[in-house]
């Protein structure tokens, strides 16, 4: 498996959610025909696909995707698929420029946090009714939606689980996984920290921490776990001033304030490999990276679902497949999207790349949970949620990152962070 490459692709994909949504924020582009969220679903005609499908993929050239395209061509002899790889670092601007200029490919892989923005630009066709939401994890399907209409199909899922070094945690008296509830998990971290410099001489901190950039991915699910949210879609209002948000902020800050996590931008992956931290939260790519780049750790680490307070929850991200309004061959494009997301093909792609499939049946067909460390990700996908489908989301996320950093560094209190976020989010608004 090309885990190192996939790691880079996934990392850049997450990094790219910070690209400014310039066309939406400034009102440029196709504002005269912006998406309403009430588009009629596209239709997939009977019979085999015909003609050329032009597709953009993201990241490095994806030979595994091309292999599936060859299989599609064999099953549809009159169809040809042309795939062009676009670096994640350039993808957002290239996509929005193509949409604004009416010069898009037929279809593309699209980062999930870009879907609402581009749907608001009237970029995509609504998902055909023949593609069923029930075939996918609910959180992953929600990444395709804008104003209650789906504009794509989940292709690559992304969520996090807890990695822990068993050779370190056992010295703290922890048998098996850490506690699954937040209170118990915190006590386990304290027990691990107590072994630093003693039973575990290399250990600096029990836990890793993502501070600043993209920390919202790890904190927002804590609000969901409390039974709350940061945005009420029914009223269109932000809810950063809620008790659930306060509790999530208190917990998030408690870990570094107790000395259980560093308060700098440490490399969690390297720290975990070196035994400087015992526990941290990350996506599935990290496990493949350890197998490939740190085989000496094999048998010394495991995964577990993310601990929770009132109810389990997690972040649902990744990539979707979307067909453009300006597609020259939309029928064949939708047929290819449907083909790619058939369970057997999703399972094959997952095994080849190390990515997570967004459909439960693909996990079954691929027998993916036979790998013990994949089970935690399967559990997380069942309860993961998509962030709010609003076009200003990245601006809101940036504000969260900034305020979380202030909280961790002791430059702001929980109440101050709540007040600031409520004020900033309300000022930013929800966009189109």
C-alpha positions in Angstrom: 0.0 0.0 0.0 1.2 3.5 -0.8 0.6 4.8 2.7 3.3 7.4 2.7 1.9 9.0 -0.4 -1.7 8.6 0.9 -0.5 10.2 4.1 0.7 13.2 2.1 -2.4 13.4 0.1 -4.7 13.2 3.2 -2.6 15.8 5.1 -2.6 18.2 2.2 -6.3 17.7 1.8 -6.9 18.7 5.4 -4.5 21.6 4.9 -6.4 22.7 1.9 -9.6 23.4 3.8 -7.9 26.6 5.0 -7.7 28.0 1.5 -9.8 31.2 1.4 -13.2 30.7 -0.2 -12.5 33.8 -2.3 -15.2 33.5 -4.9 -17.9 32.9 -2.3 -16.7 35.4 0.3 -16.4 38.2 -2.3 -19.6 37.3 -4.2 -17.6 36.7 -7.4 -18.2 34.0 -9.9 -21.6 32.7 -10.8 -23.6 34.6 -8.2 -26.4 35.3 -10.6 -27.3 31.6 -10.7 -26.0 30.5 -7.3 -27.3 27.1 -6.0 -30.6 27.1 -4.2 -30.2 23.7 -2.6 -33.5 22.7 -4.3 -32.1 21.4 -7.6 -33.8 18.4 -9.2 -31.7 15.2 -9.0 -29.8 14.2 -12.1 -30.9 11.0 -13.9 -28.8 8.1 -14.9 -30.0 6.6 -18.2 -30.3 2.8 -18.7 -27.6 1.0 -20.6 -23.8 1.2 -20.6 -21.7 4.4 -20.5 -20.6 5.9 -23.8 -18.1 8.6 -24.7 -15.3 10.3 -22.8 -15.4 11.1 -19.1 -12.9 13.8 -18.1 -12.2 13.6 -14.4 -9.9 15.5 -12.0 -8.4 13.6 -9.0 -6.5 15.3 -6.2 -3.0 14.8 -5.1 -0.4 12.6 -6.8 -1.3 10.6 -9.9 -3.5 7.8 -8.5 -2.7 4.6 -10.2 -5.2 2.7 -8.1 -8.0 5.0 -9.4 -6.7 4.6 -12.9 -6.9 0.8 -12.5 -10.6 1.1 -11.5 -11.1 3.3 -14.6 -9.7 0.6 -16.8 -12.1 -1.9 -15.2 -14.9 0.5 -15.9 -13.8 0.8 -19.6 -13.8 -3.0 -19.9 -17.4 -3.1 -18.7 -18.3 -0.2 -20.9 -16.4 -0.7 -24.2 -17.7 2.6 -25.7 -16.5 4.7 -22.8 -13.1 6.2 -22.1 -12.0 7.8 -18.8 -9.3 10.5 -18.7 -8.0 11.3 -15.3 -5.9 14.3 -14.5 -4.2 14.7 -11.1 -4.4 18.1 -9.5 -2.1 18.9 -6.5 -4.2 19.5 -3.4 -2.4 22.7 -2.8 -3.7 24.1 -6.1 -7.0 22.2 -6.3 -9.3 24.7 -4.6 -8.3 27.6 -6.8 -8.4 25.5 -9.9 -11.8 24.2 -9.2 -13.4 27.5 -8.4 -11.7 29.1 -11.4 -13.1 26.4 -13.6 -16.5 26.8 -12.2 -16.5 30.6 -12.5 -15.3 30.3 -16.1 -17.7 27.5 -17.1 -14.8 25.3 -18.1 -15.0 22.3 -15.8 -14.3 18.7 -16.4 -17.2 16.2 -16.2 -16.5 15.2 -12.6 -13.9 15.6 -9.9 -12.8 14.4 -6.5 -13.7 17.3 -4.1 -12.7 17.8 -0.5 -15.7 17.4 1.7 -15.3 20.9 3.3 -15.5 22.5 -0.1 -18.8 20.9 -1.1 -21.2 23.5 0.3 -19.1 26.4 -1.0 -19.1 25.0 -4.5 -22.7 23.9 -4.4 -23.6 27.5 -3.5 -21.7 28.5 -6.7 -24.1 26.3 -8.7 -21.1 24.1 -9.6 -22.6 20.6 -9.2 -25.5 18.5 -10.4 -27.8 17.1 -7.7 -27.2 13.5 -6.9 -29.4 11.0 -8.9 -32.1 9.4 -6.8 -30.9 6.0 -7.8 -27.8 6.5 -5.6 -29.1 5.8 -2.1 -28.0 7.7 1.0 -28.7 4.5 3.0 -25.7 2.8 1.3 -23.3 5.2 3.1 -22.5 6.2 6.7 -24.8 9.1 7.6 -22.0 11.5 8.5 -20.2 10.8 5.2 -23.4 11.3 3.2 -24.0 14.6 5.0 -20.7 15.9 3.6 -22.3 15.9 0.1 -25.3 18.1 1.2 -26.0 21.7 0.9 -29.4 23.1 2.0 -30.8 19.6 2.3 -29.8 18.5 -1.2 -27.0 16.1 -2.0 -24.6 17.2 -4.7 -22.2 14.3 -4.8 -21.3 10.8 -3.6 -18.9 9.9 -0.7 -15.7 8.3 -2.0 -13.0 8.5 0.7 -14.0 8.7 4.3 -11.9 10.3 6.9 -12.2 10.2 10.7 -10.0 9.8 13.7 -9.3 7.2 16.4 -7.0 7.0 19.4 -3.6 5.5 19.0 -1.8 4.3 22.1 1.6 2.7 22.8 0.9 -0.5 24.7 4.5 -0.8 25.8 4.1 2.5 27.6 0.5 2.3 28.9 1.0 -1.1 30.5 3.7 0.4 32.7 1.1 2.7 34.0 -1.0 -0.2 35.1 -3.5 0.1 32.2 -4.5 -3.3 30.9 -5.9 -3.1 27.4 -7.4 0.1 26.0 -7.8 3.3 27.9 -11.2 4.2 29.4 -13.9 5.0 26.9 -15.5 7.8 28.9 -13.8 11.2 29.1 -13.5 11.3 32.9 -11.9 7.8 33.0 -9.7 8.6 30.0 -8.3 11.7 31.8 -7.5 9.6 34.8 -5.6 7.1 32.6 -3.6 10.0 31.0 -2.7 11.1 34.5 -1.6 7.6 35.4 0.6 7.5 32.2 2.1 10.9 33.0 3.1 9.7 36.4 5.5 7.2 34.8 7.4 9.9 32.8 11.1 9.8 33.7 10.5 6.7 35.8 9.0 3.6 34.3 9.0 5.4 31.0 12.2 7.5 31.0 11.8 8.9 27.5 8.1 9.9 27.9 7.5 13.7 28.0 3.7 13.8 27.8 1.0 11.3 28.1 -0.9 12.7 25.2 -0.3 14.6 22.0 -2.3 17.7 21.0 -3.2 19.5 17.9 -2.9 23.2 18.7 -3.9 26.1 16.4 -4.2 25.0 12.8 -7.1 22.5 12.3 -7.6 22.0 16.0 -11.4 22.4 15.4 -11.4 18.9 13.9 -10.6 17.5 17.3 -12.6 19.9 19.4 -16.0 20.3 17.7 -16.8 16.6 18.1 -16.4 17.1 21.9 -19.3 19.5 21.7 -21.3 16.9 19.8 -20.4 14.3 22.4 -22.0 16.6 25.0 -25.2 16.4 23.0 -24.8 20.0 21.8 -23.6 21.8 18.6 -22.0 25.0 17.5 -24.7 25.8 14.9 -28.5 25.3 14.7 -29.4 24.7 11.1 -33.1 25.2 11.8 -32.7 28.7 13.2 -29.5 29.6 11.2 -27.9 30.7 14.4 -24.6 29.8 16.1 -24.6 28.4 19.6 -21.1 28.9 20.9 -22.7 30.4 24.1 -24.2 27.0 25.1 -23.4 25.0 28.2 -22.3 22.1 26.0 -19.7 24.3 24.3 -18.4 25.4 27.7 -18.0 21.8 28.9 -16.1 20.9 25.7 -13.8 23.9 26.1 -13.1 23.0 29.7 -12.1 19.5 28.9 -10.0 20.4 25.9 -8.0 22.9 27.9 -7.7 20.6 30.9 -5.3 18.1 29.2 -2.5 20.6 28.4 -3.1 22.6 31.6 -2.5 19.5 33.6 0.8 19.0 31.8 -0.5 15.9 30.0 0.1 17.3 26.5 2.6 19.8 25.1 1.6 23.4 24.4 3.6 23.8 21.2 3.2 22.5 17.7 5.0 19.2 18.3 4.9 16.5 15.6 2.5 13.9 17.2 3.5 11.1 14.7 7.2 11.5 15.4 6.7 11.9 19.1 4.6 8.7 19.2 7.2 6.8 17.3 10.0 8.1 19.6 8.1 7.3 22.8 7.8 10.9 23.8 4.0 10.7 23.9 2.0 7.6 24.6 -1.4 8.5 23.2 -2.8 10.7 20.4 -5.7 11.0 18.0 -5.2 10.6 14.2 -6.6 9.2 11.0 -6.1 5.7 9.7 -3.2 6.6 7.5 -1.0 6.8 10.6 -1.2 3.1 11.2 0.0 2.3 7.7 2.8 4.8 8.2 3.9 3.0 11.4 3.9 -0.4 9.6 6.0 1.0 6.8 8.3 3.5 8.4 8.6 2.2 11.9 8.2 -1.6 11.8 10.0 -1.8 15.1 6.8 -0.6 16.7 4.7 -3.5 15.3 2.9 -5.1 18.2 3.5 -2.1 20.5 0.5 0.1 19.5 -3.2 -0.3 19.2 -6.2 1.8 18.4 -9.5 2.5 20.2 -12.6 4.7 19.5 -12.4 8.3 20.7 -13.6 8.7 24.3 -16.8 10.6 24.8 -18.9 12.2 27.5 -22.7 11.8 26.9 -22.7 10.2 23.4 -20.1 8.9 20.9 -19.3 11.2 18.0 -16.4 12.2 15.7 -15.4 14.2 12.7 -16.6 13.0 9.2 -14.4 14.3 6.4 -12.5 13.0 3.3 -13.4 13.4 -0.3 -16.6 13.2 -2.4 -17.2 12.6 -6.1 -19.1 15.4 -7.8 -20.4 15.9 -11.4 -20.4 19.4 -12.7 -23.3 21.4 -14.1 -21.1 22.1 -17.1 -20.2 18.5 -17.7 -20.2 17.5 -21.4 -20.9 13.9 -20.6 -22.9 13.9 -17.3 -24.6 10.5 -17.8 -21.3 8.6 -18.2 -19.8 10.6 -15.4 -22.5 9.6 -13.0 -22.2 6.0 -14.2 -18.5 6.1 -13.3 -19.2 7.7 -9.9 -21.8 4.9 -9.3 -19.2 2.3 -10.4 -16.5 3.7 -8.1 -18.7 3.6 -5.1 -20.0 0.1 -5.5 -19.0 -1.8 -2.3 -16.6 -4.2 -4.1 -14.7 -1.3 -5.8 -14.6 0.8 -2.7 -13.2 -2.2 -0.8 -10.6 -2.8 -3.5 -9.6 0.8 -3.5 -9.3 0.9 0.3 -7.1 -2.2 0.4 -4.8 -0.7 -2.3 -4.5 2.8 -0.8 -5.1 2.5 2.9 -8.1 4.9 2.8 -11.4 4.3 4.6 -14.4 3.4 2.5 -17.6 5.5 3.3 -20.0 2.6 2.9 -20.6 -0.2 5.5 -21.0 -2.9 2.9 -17.6 -2.1 1.5 -16.1 -2.9 5.0 -18.0 -6.2 5.0 -17.0 -7.2 1.5 -13.4 -6.2 2.0 -13.3 -7.9 5.5 -11.5 -4.8 6.6 -12.2 -5.2 10.3 -10.1 -8.4 10.3 -7.3 -5.9 11.0 -7.9 -5.3 14.7 -6.6 -1.7 14.5 -9.2 -0.9 11.8 -12.1 -1.7 14.0 -11.9 1.6 15.9 -12.3 3.5 12.6 -15.3 1.4 11.6 -16.9 2.2 15.0 -16.1 5.9 14.6 -17.6 6.1 11.1 -20.9 4.9 12.5 -21.2 8.0 14.8 -19.1 10.7 13.0 -20.7 13.9 11.8 -20.0 16.5 9.1 -19.3 20.1 10.1 -22.0 22.7 9.2 -22.8 22.8 5.5 -22.4 26.6 5.3 -20.3 28.5 2.8 -18.5 30.5 5.5 -17.4 27.4 7.4 -13.7 27.9 6.8 -13.8 31.4 8.3 -15.6 30.0 11.3 -13.1 27.1 11.6 -10.2 29.6 11.5 -11.8 31.6 14.4 -12.2 28.4 16.4 -8.5 27.5 15.8 -7.4 30.9 17.0 -9.5 30.9 20.1 -8.6 27.4 21.1 -4.9 28.3 21.0 -5.6 31.3 23.3 -7.4 29.0 25.7 -4.6 26.4 25.8 -2.0 29.1 26.4 -3.9 30.7 29.2 -4.5 33.9 27.2 -8.3 33.6 27.4 -10.9 32.0 29.7 -13.6 29.6 28.7 -16.2 32.4 29.0 -14.1 34.8 27.0 -13.6 32.2 24.2 -17.3 31.5 24.1 -18.2 35.2 23.9 -15.6 35.9 21.2 -16.6 32.9 19.1 -20.3 33.7 19.3 -19.6 37.3 18.3 -17.2 36.4 15.5 -19.4 33.7 14.1 -22.5 35.8 14.1 -20.6 38.6 12.4 -19.2 36.3 9.7 -22.7 34.8 9.2 -23.5 31.7 7.1 -23.0 33.0 3.6 -25.3 32.1 0.8 
